[in-house]
């Protein structure tokens, strides 16, 4: 089928019209591009034309102007960057060059200028932080290079960053091995983490995790619990191992001392509990209750049957009345017809007054309705039983015996934490309740047997009161230890070594409840030598 020549001629124009009318992104981008081109902002114009082309890939106007304005924008950017680049003003030199690479990747002249800028920055970092100096200056030098890593997407510069990071990571790994040999797992964890941060690798990640597990085992605070006081022997036996009961709620940086000693572990936290759990008192009360149930059935008169009989009687009366009226009016209609035909030959048409025959028709309709109602009433009566079966209810009365057990308690908790406040104290009542009663199957009532609380139940209830105070004491002790430990390694010294890192790692663990993050040690090192930039993980 051949298309109309006019339709073929105007189809591109029509498509452009549809795009410009319905594509809001295209229309806005084209407007922005034209305005930017008029005021000589070729960078904005090129990006806007690129957006318009992306919104309407078939639009020749937008797509052909992208490379044109990209060249104009690049020339404009080179002109803008040349003077600050030559003057070494990198903050003004680099941004227009990066904008140009966004439009024309790998542009030779732009890339060359960016290479020179990267070399200048590398020289400045090297002159300020000697790459062959101490580990501290090497970390600061890497942070200096990393500060502009996102501005130099150049293979050579990125390779330089990787090589520098790898050299520093190797030195951290050497220190980590030394820490492992010295049995300081906290220092090994921090040092391996720093190495993994700078140069990620499977082997380093494995060594980091091994050190972390060793650190948690070595620096976890050993907890010793002792319980004394007056209570029944059964309850005392149940509470004999408080720390074991508490272990599931302990943070990972604390553990029960009964699990054994670890070389280099901190001094134990001793928690002394003096408790009084008095004899259990039982009170019993009776609660008389009732429950209704179906004890049998009986036959009773159906009230619907009486109503059905009355309906039938009404229907029969109405039917007889309608039948008589119908017959009477039929006779009147017949008489009216005979009189009219015999005495009024040639008479004019009768008036519009209602005749006997008209009324006879209406009475026929009333008769039909009465007949239908009579049939329905007879059917309803025949389908309604004279009597129905109903449930017979009875009441079952029974006694429920309510048992209430109570035991007064009080305790005092004292920790050996240096500078600990007054002992924690609490008193209260341990309460349990249950009931018993007989069962009665006809009423669906099941027997409820009495369950007497055991010594274990009372010990569990007492422990639930004590446990929050124990955990709070562990948290408080960790904060005190952290502050004391931090005082020994508050600031990073110039000649820091593995023992200082161990001290810092432990104090961080107890203070924050987690191991030091990989960048924390790197940032401390860079800050100590006065670096403004902070090292970054790869």
MIRO-287215 format. One record per residue (C-alpha): residue number from 1; residue in one letter; x negated, y negated, z. Coordinates in nm, 3 decimals, m for minus. Example, Ala and Ser with C-alpha at 12.3 -4.5 7.8 and 13.67 -1.06 7.14 Angstrom:
2
PT  nr rest    east   north      up
PT   1    A  m1.230   0.450   0.780
PT   2    S  m1.367   0.106   0.714
end
This chain:
538
PT  nr rest    east   north      up
PT   1    X   0.000   0.000   0.000
PT   2    X  m0.148  m0.337  m0.108
PT   3    X  m0.148  m0.626   0.141
PT   4    X  m0.032  m0.967   0.044
PT   5    X  m0.325  m1.185  m0.075
PT   6    X  m0.221  m1.476   0.149
PT   7    X  m0.211  m1.247   0.453
PT   8    X  m0.564  m1.121   0.376
PT   9    X  m0.691  m1.472   0.327
PT  10    X  m0.561  m1.603   0.659
PT  11    X  m0.615  m1.293   0.882
PT  12    X  m0.955  m1.411   1.026
PT  13    X  m0.808  m1.750   1.101
PT  14    X  m0.506  m1.585   1.259
PT  15    X  m0.728  m1.364   1.476
PT  16    X  m0.926  m1.668   1.591
PT  17    X  m0.602  m1.848   1.672
PT  18    X  m0.479  m1.554   1.880
PT  19    X  m0.811  m1.529   2.067
PT  20    X  m0.825  m1.899   2.142
PT  21    X  m0.465  m1.904   2.254
PT  22    X  m0.459  m1.591   2.474
PT  23    X  m0.822  m1.546   2.590
PT  24    X  m0.866  m1.785   2.881
PT  25    X  m1.230  m1.684   2.945
PT  26    X  m1.320  m1.749   2.581
PT  27    X  m1.142  m2.085   2.574
PT  28    X  m1.306  m2.208   2.896
PT  29    X  m1.654  m2.090   2.787
PT  30    X  m1.625  m2.261   2.447
PT  31    X  m1.513  m2.583   2.612
PT  32    X  m1.806  m2.573   2.855
PT  33    X  m2.052  m2.495   2.574
PT  34    X  m1.939  m2.786   2.357
PT  35    X  m1.948  m3.033   2.646
PT  36    X  m2.299  m2.916   2.748
PT  37    X  m2.425  m2.939   2.388
PT  38    X  m2.297  m3.297   2.358
PT  39    X  m2.484  m3.410   2.669
PT  40    X  m2.801  m3.221   2.564
PT  41    X  m2.788  m2.950   2.829
PT  42    X  m2.888  m2.667   2.598
PT  43    X  m2.942  m2.412   2.877
PT  44    X  m2.583  m2.444   2.997
PT  45    X  m2.459  m2.448   2.638
PT  46    X  m2.647  m2.128   2.551
PT  47    X  m2.511  m1.944   2.854
PT  48    X  m2.159  m2.064   2.784
PT  49    X  m2.177  m1.953   2.419
PT  50    X  m2.304  m1.617   2.541
PT  51    X  m2.004  m1.587   2.773
PT  52    X  m1.768  m1.684   2.492
PT  53    X  m1.923  m1.422   2.262
PT  54    X  m1.884  m1.159   2.533
PT  55    X  m1.519  m1.254   2.575
PT  56    X  m1.456  m1.249   2.196
PT  57    X  m1.725  m1.038   2.022
PT  58    X  m1.563  m1.092   1.679
PT  59    X  m1.581  m1.469   1.702
PT  60    X  m1.850  m1.572   1.454
PT  61    X  m1.875  m1.929   1.578
PT  62    X  m1.960  m1.839   1.937
PT  63    X  m2.186  m1.544   1.862
PT  64    X  m2.396  m1.716   1.595
PT  65    X  m2.460  m2.013   1.820
PT  66    X  m2.604  m1.802   2.102
PT  67    X  m2.953  m1.751   1.950
PT  68    X  m2.959  m2.106   1.815
PT  69    X  m2.897  m2.265   2.150
PT  70    X  m3.116  m2.007   2.324
PT  71    X  m3.411  m2.135   2.118
PT  72    X  m3.318  m2.495   2.192
PT  73    X  m3.283  m2.419   2.564
PT  74    X  m3.618  m2.237   2.571
PT  75    X  m3.794  m2.530   2.404
PT  76    X  m3.630  m2.764   2.652
PT  77    X  m3.729  m2.539   2.946
PT  78    X  m4.091  m2.513   2.827
PT  79    X  m4.110  m2.888   2.802
PT  80    X  m3.961  m2.923   3.152
PT  81    X  m4.195  m2.663   3.305
PT  82    X  m4.519  m2.755   3.135
PT  83    X  m4.617  m3.054   3.351
PT  84    X  m4.539  m2.901   3.694
PT  85    X  m4.704  m2.574   3.587
PT  86    X  m5.022  m2.753   3.490
PT  87    X  m5.009  m2.941   3.822
PT  88    X  m4.960  m2.615   4.015
PT  89    X  m4.614  m2.717   4.141
PT  90    X  m4.470  m2.367   4.131
PT  91    X  m4.133  m2.456   4.285
PT  92    X  m4.063  m2.680   3.984
PT  93    X  m4.255  m2.472   3.732
PT  94    X  m4.099  m2.127   3.776
PT  95    X  m3.715  m2.183   3.772
PT  96    X  m3.688  m2.312   3.411
PT  97    X  m3.916  m2.032   3.290
PT  98    X  m3.695  m1.768   3.458
PT  99    X  m3.389  m1.931   3.304
PT 100    X  m3.554  m1.899   2.962
PT 101    X  m3.636  m1.531   3.013
PT 102    X  m3.273  m1.475   3.098
PT 103    X  m3.185  m1.596   2.748
PT 104    X  m3.481  m1.457   2.552
PT 105    X  m3.656  m1.173   2.742
PT 106    X  m4.030  m1.135   2.677
PT 107    X  m4.058  m1.473   2.505
PT 108    X  m4.437  m1.497   2.438
PT 109    X  m4.497  m1.856   2.544
PT 110    X  m4.267  m1.836   2.846
PT 111    X  m4.426  m1.509   2.956
PT 112    X  m4.775  m1.656   2.919
PT 113    X  m4.686  m1.956   3.135
PT 114    X  m4.529  m1.729   3.396
PT 115    X  m4.842  m1.511   3.395
PT 116    X  m5.056  m1.817   3.467
PT 117    X  m4.820  m1.919   3.748
PT 118    X  m4.843  m1.569   3.900
PT 119    X  m5.221  m1.579   3.881
PT 120    X  m5.224  m1.915   4.053
PT 121    X  m4.999  m1.787   4.331
PT 122    X  m5.213  m1.473   4.369
PT 123    X  m5.527  m1.685   4.404
PT 124    X  m5.361  m1.905   4.665
PT 125    X  m5.252  m1.604   4.871
PT 126    X  m5.600  m1.449   4.841
PT 127    X  m5.769  m1.770   4.949
PT 128    X  m5.543  m1.805   5.250
PT 129    X  m5.531  m1.437   5.347
PT 130    X  m5.837  m1.237   5.260
PT 131    X  m5.727  m0.907   5.106
PT 132    X  m6.040  m0.736   5.239
PT 133    X  m6.006  m0.869   5.592
PT 134    X  m5.824  m0.732   5.893
PT 135    X  m5.496  m0.544   5.878
PT 136    X  m5.318  m0.854   6.011
PT 137    X  m5.440  m1.077   5.728
PT 138    X  m5.364  m0.806   5.474
PT 139    X  m5.003  m0.788   5.597
PT 140    X  m4.977  m1.168   5.585
PT 141    X  m5.128  m1.170   5.234
PT 142    X  m4.875  m0.910   5.116
PT 143    X  m4.592  m1.115   5.264
PT 144    X  m4.727  m1.417   5.073
PT 145    X  m4.723  m1.221   4.746
PT 146    X  m4.381  m1.071   4.817
PT 147    X  m4.234  m1.416   4.876
PT 148    X  m4.243  m1.478   4.499
PT 149    X  m4.203  m1.116   4.391
PT 150    X  m3.853  m1.187   4.259
PT 151    X  m3.985  m1.482   4.058
PT 152    X  m4.251  m1.283   3.874
PT 153    X  m4.077  m0.991   3.696
PT 154    X  m4.408  m0.914   3.527
PT 155    X  m4.556  m0.562   3.511
PT 156    X  m4.896  m0.683   3.625
PT 157    X  m4.764  m0.871   3.925
PT 158    X  m4.533  m0.590   4.032
PT 159    X  m4.825  m0.345   4.003
PT 160    X  m5.033  m0.575   4.223
PT 161    X  m4.757  m0.572   4.488
PT 162    X  m4.741  m0.191   4.481
PT 163    X  m5.119  m0.154   4.509
PT 164    X  m5.144  m0.401   4.796
PT 165    X  m4.856  m0.236   4.981
PT 166    X  m5.007   0.109   4.924
PT 167    X  m5.345   0.004   5.068
PT 168    X  m5.184  m0.141   5.378
PT 169    X  m4.955   0.162   5.417
PT 170    X  m5.263   0.385   5.415
PT 171    X  m5.411   0.190   5.704
PT 172    X  m5.087   0.220   5.901
PT 173    X  m5.082   0.594   5.830
PT 174    X  m5.438   0.625   5.964
PT 175    X  m5.336   0.446   6.282
PT 176    X  m5.029   0.672   6.308
PT 177    X  m5.248   0.981   6.294
PT 178    X  m5.464   0.833   6.568
PT 179    X  m5.153   0.768   6.777
PT 180    X  m5.043   1.130   6.732
PT 181    X  m5.382   1.252   6.848
PT 182    X  m5.359   1.029   7.155
PT 183    X  m5.014   1.169   7.235
PT 184    X  m4.835   0.833   7.202
PT 185    X  m4.529   0.928   7.002
PT 186    X  m4.369   0.581   7.024
PT 187    X  m4.670   0.418   6.856
PT 188    X  m4.680   0.694   6.594
PT 189    X  m4.314   0.634   6.514
PT 190    X  m4.359   0.258   6.470
PT 191    X  m4.674   0.300   6.258
PT 192    X  m4.533   0.576   6.035
PT 193    X  m4.216   0.366   5.990
PT 194    X  m4.426   0.069   5.878
PT 195    X  m4.611   0.290   5.627
PT 196    X  m4.283   0.430   5.493
PT 197    X  m4.142   0.078   5.471
PT 198    X  m4.426  m0.041   5.248
PT 199    X  m4.472   0.272   5.036
PT 200    X  m4.178   0.513   5.056
PT 201    X  m4.264   0.877   5.005
PT 202    X  m4.130   1.219   5.098
PT 203    X  m4.435   1.315   5.303
PT 204    X  m4.438   0.986   5.493
PT 205    X  m4.064   1.012   5.558
PT 206    X  m4.114   1.361   5.700
PT 207    X  m4.398   1.247   5.927
PT 208    X  m4.185   0.950   6.040
PT 209    X  m3.894   1.175   6.138
PT 210    X  m4.122   1.417   6.323
PT 211    X  m4.273   1.128   6.517
PT 212    X  m3.927   0.990   6.594
PT 213    X  m3.811   1.318   6.744
PT 214    X  m4.130   1.342   6.949
PT 215    X  m4.081   0.981   7.062
PT 216    X  m3.726   1.052   7.180
PT 217    X  m3.849   1.354   7.372
PT 218    X  m4.147   1.181   7.528
PT 219    X  m4.001   0.841   7.620
PT 220    X  m3.652   0.955   7.722
PT 221    X  m3.599   0.857   8.085
PT 222    X  m3.581   1.173   8.305
PT 223    X  m3.273   1.162   8.527
PT 224    X  m3.260   1.340   8.862
PT 225    X  m2.928   1.361   9.049
PT 226    X  m2.884   1.464   9.412
PT 227    X  m2.552   1.515   9.587
PT 228    X  m2.511   1.520   9.964
PT 229    X  m2.218   1.477  10.199
PT 230    X  m1.915   1.659  10.335
PT 231    X  m1.690   1.868  10.112
PT 232    X  m1.573   2.225  10.079
PT 233    X  m1.838   2.478   9.979
PT 234    X  m1.645   2.563   9.660
PT 235    X  m1.636   2.199   9.544
PT 236    X  m2.000   2.148   9.643
PT 237    X  m2.093   2.449   9.433
PT 238    X  m1.906   2.307   9.132
PT 239    X  m2.085   1.971   9.170
PT 240    X  m2.430   2.116   9.230
PT 241    X  m2.557   2.019   8.880
PT 242    X  m2.434   1.666   8.825
PT 243    X  m2.685   1.578   8.554
PT 244    X  m2.587   1.880   8.345
PT 245    X  m2.227   1.763   8.360
PT 246    X  m2.343   1.414   8.266
PT 247    X  m2.571   1.517   7.979
PT 248    X  m2.311   1.491   7.702
PT 249    X  m2.257   1.125   7.790
PT 250    X  m2.622   1.029   7.829
PT 251    X  m2.775   0.811   7.555
PT 252    X  m3.046   0.979   7.349
PT 253    X  m3.315   0.781   7.532
PT 254    X  m3.232   0.952   7.864
PT 255    X  m3.228   1.322   7.959
PT 256    X  m3.192   1.549   8.258
PT 257    X  m3.523   1.604   8.433
PT 258    X  m3.435   1.970   8.483
PT 259    X  m3.509   2.028   8.116
PT 260    X  m3.882   2.010   8.194
PT 261    X  m4.163   1.760   8.186
PT 262    X  m4.323   1.609   7.876
PT 263    X  m4.678   1.463   7.871
PT 264    X  m4.661   1.085   7.884
PT 265    X  m4.301   1.074   8.002
PT 266    X  m4.183   0.783   8.221
PT 267    X  m4.122   0.821   8.591
PT 268    X  m3.787   0.987   8.672
PT 269    X  m3.476   0.792   8.760
PT 270    X  m3.341   0.931   9.087
PT 271    X  m2.968   0.897   9.153
PT 272    X  m2.866   0.979   9.511
PT 273    X  m2.493   1.041   9.570
PT 274    X  m2.353   1.059   9.924
PT 275    X  m1.995   1.181   9.902
PT 276    X  m1.703   1.272  10.124
PT 277    X  m1.424   1.483   9.976
PT 278    X  m1.169   1.561  10.243
PT 279    X  m0.955   1.870  10.289
PT 280    X  m0.672   1.908  10.040
PT 281    X  m0.327   1.818  10.173
PT 282    X  m0.019   1.973  10.011
PT 283    X   0.332   1.827  10.028
PT 284    X   0.636   2.010   9.896
PT 285    X   0.976   1.856   9.818
PT 286    X   1.296   1.998   9.675
PT 287    X   1.474   1.852   9.376
PT 288    X   1.822   1.997   9.315
PT 289    X   1.899   2.000   8.944
PT 290    X   2.184   2.111   8.723
PT 291    X   2.208   2.227   8.366
PT 292    X   2.527   2.281   8.162
PT 293    X   2.553   2.591   7.948
PT 294    X   2.807   2.785   7.738
PT 295    X   2.950   3.061   7.954
PT 296    X   3.212   3.194   7.706
PT 297    X   3.485   3.104   7.455
PT 298    X   3.868   3.076   7.452
PT 299    X   4.154   3.028   7.204
PT 300    X   4.350   2.702   7.226
PT 301    X   4.623   2.539   7.021
PT 302    X   4.494   2.361   6.719
PT 303    X   4.599   1.994   6.731
PT 304    X   4.554   1.978   6.354
PT 305    X   4.828   2.242   6.307
PT 306    X   5.090   2.029   6.482
PT 307    X   4.991   1.732   6.267
PT 308    X   5.019   1.951   5.953
PT 309    X   5.372   2.058   6.055
PT 310    X   5.480   1.699   6.105
PT 311    X   5.336   1.604   5.769
PT 312    X   5.534   1.884   5.601
PT 313    X   5.856   1.772   5.770
PT 314    X   5.804   1.415   5.646
PT 315    X   5.724   1.541   5.297
PT 316    X   6.041   1.754   5.282
PT 317    X   6.257   1.458   5.393
PT 318    X   6.101   1.229   5.139
PT 319    X   6.140   1.490   4.869
PT 320    X   6.511   1.541   4.938
PT 321    X   6.575   1.165   4.945
PT 322    X   6.383   1.111   4.619
PT 323    X   6.566   1.400   4.454
PT 324    X   6.911   1.262   4.553
PT 325    X   6.826   0.909   4.437
PT 326    X   6.696   1.042   4.110
PT 327    X   7.011   1.249   4.044
PT 328    X   7.244   0.962   4.136
PT 329    X   7.060   0.721   3.909
PT 330    X   7.056   0.973   3.623
PT 331    X   7.440   0.993   3.647
PT 332    X   7.464   0.613   3.648
PT 333    X   7.240   0.592   3.345
PT 334    X   7.451   0.847   3.156
PT 335    X   7.773   0.658   3.238
PT 336    X   7.616   0.332   3.125
PT 337    X   7.523   0.482   2.789
PT 338    X   7.876   0.624   2.725
PT 339    X   8.050   0.296   2.817
PT 340    X   7.824   0.090   2.590
PT 341    X   7.868   0.316   2.287
PT 342    X   8.249   0.339   2.319
PT 343    X   8.345  m0.024   2.387
PT 344    X   8.083  m0.243   2.230
PT 345    X   8.044  m0.155   1.862
PT 346    X   7.874  m0.450   1.695
PT 347    X   7.801  m0.625   2.025
PT 348    X   7.481  m0.829   2.057
PT 349    X   7.167  m0.683   2.218
PT 350    X   7.190  m0.646   2.597
PT 351    X   7.013  m0.901   2.819
PT 352    X   6.674  m0.844   2.988
PT 353    X   6.849  m0.758   3.314
PT 354    X   6.722  m0.424   3.463
PT 355    X   6.957  m0.143   3.369
PT 356    X   7.048   0.180   3.545
PT 357    X   6.836   0.372   3.298
PT 358    X   6.533   0.156   3.382
PT 359    X   6.579   0.229   3.751
PT 360    X   6.622   0.599   3.672
PT 361    X   6.276   0.604   3.512
PT 362    X   6.122   0.445   3.823
PT 363    X   6.296   0.695   4.050
PT 364    X   6.161   0.981   3.838
PT 365    X   5.808   0.857   3.917
PT 366    X   5.891   0.839   4.290
PT 367    X   6.035   1.191   4.273
PT 368    X   5.715   1.323   4.107
PT 369    X   5.502   1.162   4.380
PT 370    X   5.719   1.311   4.657
PT 371    X   5.699   1.652   4.490
PT 372    X   5.318   1.635   4.480
PT 373    X   5.301   1.532   4.847
PT 374    X   5.532   1.820   4.943
PT 375    X   5.307   2.067   4.760
PT 376    X   4.995   1.924   4.926
PT 377    X   5.156   1.933   5.274
PT 378    X   5.259   2.298   5.229
PT 379    X   4.905   2.389   5.118
PT 380    X   4.750   2.200   5.411
PT 381    X   4.976   2.379   5.661
PT 382    X   4.901   2.721   5.517
PT 383    X   4.524   2.653   5.544
PT 384    X   4.539   2.523   5.903
PT 385    X   4.517   2.788   6.181
PT 386    X   4.759   2.760   6.470
PT 387    X   4.480   2.812   6.726
PT 388    X   4.102   2.762   6.736
PT 389    X   3.817   2.900   6.943
PT 390    X   3.624   2.660   7.169
PT 391    X   3.321   2.695   7.398
PT 392    X   3.367   2.719   7.770
PT 393    X   3.100   2.530   7.969
PT 394    X   2.973   2.601   8.315
PT 395    X   2.708   2.439   8.535
PT 396    X   2.404   2.615   8.676
PT 397    X   2.253   2.460   8.988
PT 398    X   1.895   2.535   9.089
PT 399    X   1.615   2.399   9.305
PT 400    X   1.287   2.272   9.165
PT 401    X   1.008   2.267   9.421
PT 402    X   0.767   1.976   9.365
PT 403    X   0.415   2.039   9.498
PT 404    X   0.180   1.745   9.544
PT 405    X  m0.182   1.792   9.640
PT 406    X  m0.408   1.507   9.749
PT 407    X  m0.762   1.469   9.874
PT 408    X  m0.916   1.143   9.991
PT 409    X  m1.269   1.075   9.872
PT 410    X  m1.540   0.817   9.887
PT 411    X  m1.897   0.801   9.761
PT 412    X  m2.207   0.586   9.758
PT 413    X  m2.451   0.586   9.466
PT 414    X  m2.808   0.468   9.515
PT 415    X  m3.075   0.452   9.240
PT 416    X  m3.452   0.422   9.281
PT 417    X  m3.463   0.151   9.014
PT 418    X  m3.699  m0.125   9.130
PT 419    X  m3.505  m0.429   9.243
PT 420    X  m3.177  m0.235   9.232
PT 421    X  m2.875  m0.410   9.377
PT 422    X  m2.662  m0.276   9.663
PT 423    X  m2.542   0.081   9.622
PT 424    X  m2.229   0.140   9.417
PT 425    X  m1.934   0.240   9.634
PT 426    X  m1.590   0.374   9.555
PT 427    X  m1.307   0.540   9.741
PT 428    X  m0.970   0.673   9.639
PT 429    X  m0.745   0.977   9.628
PT 430    X  m0.765   1.279   9.400
PT 431    X  m0.409   1.380   9.312
PT 432    X  m0.245   1.675   9.138
PT 433    X   0.118   1.769   9.094
PT 434    X   0.311   2.072   8.968
PT 435    X   0.655   2.224   9.014
PT 436    X   0.815   2.566   9.024
PT 437    X   1.170   2.688   8.963
PT 438    X   1.360   2.996   8.855
PT 439    X   1.467   3.066   8.502
PT 440    X   1.824   3.112   8.373
PT 441    X   1.841   3.260   8.025
PT 442    X   2.209   3.172   7.947
PT 443    X   2.119   2.803   7.990
PT 444    X   1.789   2.836   7.798
PT 445    X   1.599   2.750   8.116
PT 446    X   1.257   2.917   8.139
PT 447    X   1.102   2.996   8.472
PT 448    X   0.819   2.762   8.570
PT 449    X   0.548   2.931   8.775
PT 450    X   0.342   2.725   9.014
PT 451    X  m0.017   2.644   8.913
PT 452    X  m0.223   2.552   9.215
PT 453    X  m0.524   2.328   9.140
PT 454    X  m0.855   2.503   9.195
PT 455    X  m1.174   2.366   9.353
PT 456    X  m1.302   2.317   8.996
PT 457    X  m1.005   2.093   8.919
PT 458    X  m1.084   1.876   9.220
PT 459    X  m1.455   1.868   9.134
PT 460    X  m1.373   1.764   8.778
PT 461    X  m1.144   1.488   8.904
PT 462    X  m1.414   1.365   9.142
PT 463    X  m1.677   1.374   8.867
PT 464    X  m1.453   1.167   8.640
PT 465    X  m1.455   0.897   8.909
PT 466    X  m1.832   0.921   8.960
PT 467    X  m1.956   0.954   8.599
PT 468    X  m1.904   0.590   8.488
PT 469    X  m2.114   0.471   8.782
PT 470    X  m2.390   0.720   8.698
PT 471    X  m2.403   0.608   8.333
PT 472    X  m2.402   0.244   8.437
PT 473    X  m2.697   0.311   8.667
PT 474    X  m2.887   0.474   8.378
PT 475    X  m2.822   0.171   8.154
PT 476    X  m2.927  m0.071   8.425
PT 477    X  m3.246   0.124   8.493
PT 478    X  m3.336   0.117   8.123
PT 479    X  m3.305  m0.262   8.114
PT 480    X  m3.527  m0.299   8.421
PT 481    X  m3.786  m0.061   8.274
PT 482    X  m3.776  m0.248   7.943
PT 483    X  m3.840  m0.582   8.112
PT 484    X  m4.128  m0.442   8.317
PT 485    X  m4.279  m0.271   8.013
PT 486    X  m4.235  m0.578   7.796
PT 487    X  m4.431  m0.784   8.045
PT 488    X  m4.732  m0.562   7.968
PT 489    X  m4.704  m0.616   7.591
PT 490    X  m4.511  m0.937   7.548
PT 491    X  m4.723  m1.088   7.272
PT 492    X  m4.922  m0.915   7.003
PT 493    X  m5.292  m0.964   7.090
PT 494    X  m5.557  m1.031   6.830
PT 495    X  m5.721  m0.694   6.890
PT 496    X  m5.399  m0.493   6.918
PT 497    X  m5.429  m0.118   6.909
PT 498    X  m5.226   0.201   6.954
PT 499    X  m5.161   0.158   7.332
PT 500    X  m5.006  m0.186   7.271
PT 501    X  m4.779  m0.042   6.999
PT 502    X  m4.675   0.241   7.236
PT 503    X  m4.587  m0.012   7.505
PT 504    X  m4.393  m0.227   7.258
PT 505    X  m4.208   0.072   7.109
PT 506    X  m4.098   0.203   7.449
PT 507    X  m3.980  m0.135   7.575
PT 508    X  m3.782  m0.181   7.252
PT 509    X  m3.628   0.164   7.288
PT 510    X  m3.508   0.099   7.643
PT 511    X  m3.402  m0.259   7.583
PT 512    X  m3.209  m0.214   7.255
PT 513    X  m3.121   0.153   7.281
PT 514    X  m3.291   0.233   6.949
PT 515    X  m3.634   0.277   6.800
PT 516    X  m3.810  m0.031   6.656
PT 517    X  m3.700  m0.107   6.301
PT 518    X  m3.967  m0.071   6.028
PT 519    X  m3.999  m0.444   5.956
PT 520    X  m4.024  m0.550   6.323
PT 521    X  m4.390  m0.455   6.366
PT 522    X  m4.482  m0.601   6.026
PT 523    X  m4.313  m0.930   6.115
PT 524    X  m4.489  m0.944   6.450
PT 525    X  m4.823  m0.895   6.280
PT 526    X  m4.758  m1.158   6.011
PT 527    X  m4.628  m1.410   6.265
PT 528    X  m4.928  m1.367   6.493
PT 529    X  m5.170  m1.489   6.226
PT 530    X  m4.941  m1.781   6.138
PT 531    X  m4.775  m1.653   5.821
PT 532    X  m4.454  m1.832   5.730
PT 533    X  m4.339  m1.550   5.501
PT 534    X  m4.208  m1.221   5.640
PT 535    X  m4.308  m0.882   5.494
PT 536    X  m4.038  m0.688   5.311
PT 537    X  m3.976  m0.317   5.272
PT 538    X  m3.985  m0.179   4.920
end
